[in-house]
Amino acid sequence: MAATARAKDRKASGATEGDIRVVIADDHRSFGEALQIALDNEDDLRVIEVVTDGEAAIESAEAKHPDVVLMDVQMPGVDGLEATRRIHRAASGTKVILLTGHDDDIALARAVEAGARGYLKKTQTGSDLADAIRRAYRGEPLHAVAEVELSLARFRMQRRSDGELAQRVERLTPRELEILQRVAAGEASSDIAEELGMSRHTLRTHIQNVLTKLGVHSKTDAVVAAIRFGKVKTNGAAPETPQAS
């Protein structure tokens, strides 16, 4: 309580020289303002602006040169990752900490690749958040070097795998895509074979060829891959390339 009183008295008197200047970017203004209240109670932190979208965060960083930006990842328009990249390029003296609902390798890798000091979960306590701001301001890492390197390696491996899978999906024939579309719609194998004028044995051969091409182990995995890369619709519509080979 005494620290809170000192902070309020000091800031009310205008004695803010040496404070760590913070901008908060979150599309929920009420959440951003709650963070502002928590951080303004710290002796050495001062929130200079709360904004609600990525474009405003970029403008604030370029115009006001805050020491640290707390950036929500999920925002309309320019999202937190893209805003972080642009701030990192245009206002290199400003440190960015991303706020996310996820706690995993991918969240950390995406934050670091965008130029952020790291990420924090939005459920962090006010004291943990304040400590992270101080560490970022001092240029200290928010995460262990080994943790960052491992996360980046896994993320890059996943991206390479995604690229390979996309190429594999592109190699599927129209007939194979039509079969996957029907599987996605929940049709039974006997009905698919009848509708396409083939035996169930031939249908099984087609499906096995699909699994081999994609390097997956089940029809479900194959359907998910085709949906992911836009070759199968989830609403039961026919695929874009309906002519069977």
Protein Blocks (a to p, Z undefined) as FASTA:
>chain_A
ZZmmmmmmmmmnopaghiacdddddfblklmmmmmmmmmmpmkbccfbdcfbfklmmmmm
mmnopabdcddfbdghjafklmmmmmmmmmmmbccddddfbdcfklmmmmmmnopabdcd
fkbcfklmmmmmmmmmnopafbdfklmmmmmmmmmmmmmmmmmmmmmmmmpcfklmmmmm
mmmnopafklmmmmnopafklmmmmmmmmmmmnopabfklmmmmmmmnopacfkopacfb
lccZZ
